[in-house]
């Protein structure tokens, strides 16, 4: 008789969810909260390769509104540590314990040739410190919720509710609040490295007063999103947002669609595998996603669009990520941090191209190595290339140490070439 087994841990999908670098990067905020681990009595590795980067079960858990998908015991309604005792509060949707977690991290940077220091080396023991308060979960499988607050910066992060399939028979969820719009396969916080994904953090248009970016794909916004797993291996999301830095009533729109071949599907269910005859493809999975974003910025004076495609290939402990974005801005404001316009690029229509390739290998459950190459080409502004190797060590599942090196070469439109090399070290913990 042929022996078969599910490759997953019985399809279980529960547990922790999960510009330190150069001016072209956003500050990396990565969220994976032990509140999920306490709530569902599962370890971090159930949903993460190396927190906060999610594995395929963590992806299914997140898509299902932080609630165990199909085939999983709904243990959230039982008292932690006492599986045979029904929690009366949990039965009506009120968690018996407040699902709150803290995330702390501190950075050390060593810039080999800091432009702000006349290209002299600079070791900074205060490269950035943050402490975040986070809460997340699900009410009876009907409403998912998330909220986070930056205690160091006194800033509200994502705060949203997700109504799970509110219309019976239609597999569509409704997300309402402040969140990162679903475009790329990877959110900015679904990343074990320090550096954000550059192709999502690239900006073309800047605020003429502050010099800050008017728009990046990974910026959190207020909006409404429809999303859902239409078929086990087909996921979609579409929504509207207020946009950023607007005084008009115009709204932005985005859409995403992705599919997966091999491995666990978007509901966390594994295909059967013949243990008597395994092959290379039994451990192989490929996820492909495409997206588009249309909006305006700078008080709606600049109309733009972005369109991108991503792919993620997994084989055992190895992972390959490839992403690319093409964009167009018809009237960008290009200024420096003091709000001074760049005469070579300000208010000139600009096309932009960004790309990324990243390879990862999990040497063991505590050690992850990765190498990323990025390129961004913004018409009339600059061409930047970055190489980013990193090593991530996790002595225990809720503690992480990261050593990363970023080498960036930028060629500006005026002909100036800038080289910047920086080593970064981060310690972080979640509780």
N, C-alpha and C positions, 0 to 999 in steps of 0.2 A: 504494500500500500504506500502511495506517495505521501511523504511527510511535508506539510506546509506550515508556515508560521507567519504571523504578522511581524514585520520588521520593527514596528514601533513598540513602545512600552504600552501595548494594548490600546494604542491610539490616544493615550492620555495626554491631555494638553492643559497643564495647569502649572502655576508657580510664579516665580518672580518675573516681572516684566522689567523685563527690564522695564577768542581769537588771540588764544594763547600763542598762536604761531606768528603769522605775518599779518599786516593790515588787510590783505585780501581775504582773510579767513574770518568767519564769525566765531564767537565764543562757543565752544562745544558743550552742550548740555545733554547729558545722557541719563535716561531714567529707567531704572529697573528696581522694583520695590519689594522688599521682603514681606510687606503686608500680604501680598498674594501667597507667599510661601506659608505664612502662618494661617491664612484663611483656608487654604486647600490642603495643608499638611504635605507639601511636596518640596523637594529641594530645588535650588536655583537651576541646576543642570538639566532639569526636566524641560525647560523652555529656552535655555541659553547655551550657546557654545562657549562664550566668555562674556559675562554680563557687561553691558546691556544688549550686546548683539544677540538677536533671537535666532533660534533654530526653527525648523519647519513646524514644530509643535507650538512654539511660542508665537509664530506668525498666525497659526490657526486660532490660538487663544485670543490674540489681539483682535483678529477679524470678527470674533464672536462676542465682542464687547466685554472682554475679561471674564468670560464664563466658559466652563468646560464644554467643548463641542459634543458632537454625537457620540454615543456609546460610553460616556464617562459618568460615573456616579456623581450626583449633585451633592457633594459632601459639605457644601457651604452652609446647608441648613442644619448641620449637626454641630454640637459643641466640640471645639478643638480638644483632642486627646480623649474624648469619650464618644466613639463612633456609634454607640448604641443608645445614646441619649439625645432625644430630639430637642433642639433649641427652640422654644416657643417664639422668641423674638425673630429668629432667622426664618421661621415659617411664615411670617408676615412681611418679610423683606428688610427688617432692621437687623444689621449685623450685631452679634453679641459682643464684638470688640471693634473699636474704631480702627478701620483699615488705613492707618497712617504710618508712613516711613520717613526717615531722614536720609539724606544723601550729602556726604561731605567730600570735598576734594581740595588738594593743594598742589600747586605747580612750582617747579623750578625751571628756569630757562637759561640757556647760555648761547648768546648771539655772537657768532664769530666776527661779523662785520656789521654792526648795528648802524644804519644810516642816521639815526637820531643822535649817535655819539661819534660823529665824524668817521664812520666806518671802523671804529675801534671795537674790540671785543667787550662784551658786557655779560657778566654773570649776575642773574637776578634771582635771589632766594625767595622773592615774593612775586612769582610770575602769575599769580592769580589764586585766590582762595574763595570758595563758595560753600554755602550750606543751604540745602533746599528741603522744603517740607512738601511731601507728596501724599496723596490719597487716591485710591482707585478701587474699583470693584464692580459688582453687578447686583441689582435688586431682583432676586427670584428669576433670573434669566430673561427679564423683560426690559430692564434699563441698565445699560452700562454707564459708568461715570468715571471721570478723572479730574484731578485738580492738582496744581503744583504752584509753589510760591518760593521765590528766591529771597531768603532771609537776609543775605548779605547785601543784595542790591535793592531790597524793598520793591520787588517787581512781581506782578502776577504773571504766571506762565499760561499753560493750557488749562482751560476750565470748560468742560463740556459734558453733556449727557448724550447718550446714544440709545434711541428707542429701538428695541430689537423686534423687527418684523411686526410693526404695529397693525398692518393690514393682513388679516389671516389669509394664508395661501400664497402670499407674495413675498419672496425672499429678499426684501429690501429693508435696510435699516435707515434711520434718520438721525444724523448727528447735528447737534445744535450747540453753539457756544464759540469759544476761542480755541483754535487748534491749528496745526500745520496741515494745509490742504494736501490731500492724497494725490501726488503726481508720480514721483519716482517710486521704484520698488522699495527704496530704503528711506526711511525718515532720518533726519539728522541725528536722532538719538538712538538709532539702530546701528551702532558702530562701536567696536571695541577700541579703536584708536583714539588719539587725542584730536587730530585734525578732522574738521568737518569735510564732507564731500565737496570738493571745490566746484564741481559743475553745478551744484545746487546753491552754493553761496556766492556765485559770481554776480556782481552788480554792474549795470551799464549806466543807469540814471541815478544822480545824486541830488539830495536836497540842497537847493541853492543857498540856504541860510546856514545850515549846520555842516554840510559836506557829507552827511551820513547817507548810506544807500537808501534809495526810495523803494527798491523792491529786490528781493531774492526769492527763489523758489522755496527755500526752507523757512521763510518768515511765518510766524504764527499770526493768524488773522481771525476776525470774527466772521462767522458765516453759517451756512446751512449746507449739509452734505447728504446725499443719498449714496449708500454703498451696500454691497451684499455679495454673497457667493451665489451666483445664478445657477451654476452647475458645480459639481465637486471640484473641477479644475478650471473654473472660469470666475474671475472676480472683477467687479467694476466699482467705480466711484465717480461721482460728478457733483459739482456744487457751485454756489455763488458766495462771494465774500464782499465785504465793504471795500476791499483794496486798502492801499496805504497812502497817507499824505494827500488826501483828497478833500476838497471843499464842495464838490459837486455830488449829485445823487447817483452817479454812474457806478455800476457794480462790475466786479471781475468774475470770470467764469473759468472753470477748469474741468477736465475729464481724464479718467484713467481706466485702462483695461489691461488685465494680465491673465496669463494662462500658465499651466505647469504640466510638465511631462515627467513621469517617474516620481519616486519617493512618495511621501505622504501628500494627500490632496489638501485643498484649502480648508477642509473640515477636520484635518488631523488623522485621517484614516489611511492606513498603509495598505498597499496591494499585497497579495499573498506571494510568498517566495518558496520555491522548491528547495529544501535544505539538502536534498540528495544531488542537486545539480545547480549550483550557483554560477553566475556569470558576471562579467564586468558591469553590464547594464543594470543588474539587480541593485547596485549601490549608487546608481547615477540618477541625477534629477536635473532638470533644466526649467527655469522660470523666465518668461519673457514678458515685458510690460511696455506699454506705450502710453504717452500722455500729451496733453496740450493745455496751455494756459493763455487766456486773452484778457487784457486789462489796460489800465491807464495809471499814470502816476504824475507826481509834480503838479498837483491841482488839476489833473486831467489834461495837462498840456502835452504830455508824452503818452502816446498810444503804443502798446507793444504786444508781442506774443512770444511764447516759448513752446517748442515742441521737442519731445525727447523720446528715447528708447533705451531700455535697460535689459540686461540679461544676467542671470546668475546660474552658474554651473557648479554642482556639488558632487563630489565623489569621495565617500568615506570621510576622512579628516581634511580633505582639500576643498578649497572653494575659490572660484574665479568670478569676479564681478566686472562688468563692462557697462559703462553708461555714456551717453552722449546727448547734448542739448544744442539746438539751433534756435536763434532768436533774432528778432528785429525790433528796434525802437525808432519811431519816426521823428522824435524831437527830444532827445535826452539832454539833461542838464549835467554837464561835466565840470565839477568844481573840486577844489581841494578842501581840506578840513577847515580852512578859514573862510570858505564860501567864495573864493576867488575863481572865476570862470577860466577854463582852459581854452585859449583862443583857437587852438587847432582842432578841438573836438566838440566844444559846447554847441548844442542845438543842431548838430549835424546828424542826419539819419544814419543809424549804425546797425550793421549785422553782427551777430556774435556767434561764436562756435566754441563749445566746451566739451571736453572728453576726459574719460577716466578709465583706467584699467587697474584692478587690484587683485592680487593673489594672496591667499591665506592658507596656512597649514597649522593644524592643531597637533603639536608634537605629543602632548599628553593633556589630560583634563585641566592642568594648571598652567600650561605654557602655549601661547599662541604667537606665531610669527606672521608678519605680513609685509608686503611691498606694494606701493601704489605709485602710479605715474599719472600726472594730470597735465592738461594743456588747455589754456583759454586764449582765445583770439577775439579781441573786441576791436572792431573797425574804428579807426581814427584815435584809438587810445593806447592799447598795448597788446603784446603777446607774452604770456607767462607760461613757463614750464616748471613743474615741480616733481621731485623724486622724494618719496617718503617711506623709508623703512621703519619698522617698529617691532618691538618685542613686548608682549603683555604677559605678566606673571600674576597668578591668583593663588596665593598660599591657602586661602580658604575661599569659599564661593562668594562671600560678600565683601571681600577685600581685593583690591587690584593695584598693581604697580606697573606703570608703563614707561618705557624708554623709547623715545622717538626722535628721528633726525629729519629735518626738512631742508632740502636744497632747492632754492628757487632762483631762476634766471628770468628777468623781465626785460623785454625790448620795448621801449616807449615809442610812440609815433614820431616824436621829435628827434629820434635817433639815439637817445640816452639808453645805455645798458646798465642794469642794476643786478648785482649778485647778492643774495642773502642766504646765509647758512645758519641754522639754529637747531640746537639740541634741546629737547624738552623731557622733563621727568615729572610724572604725576603719581600721586598716591590718592586713592579714593576708597571709600567704604560706604556701605548702606546698612541700615538697621531698622 
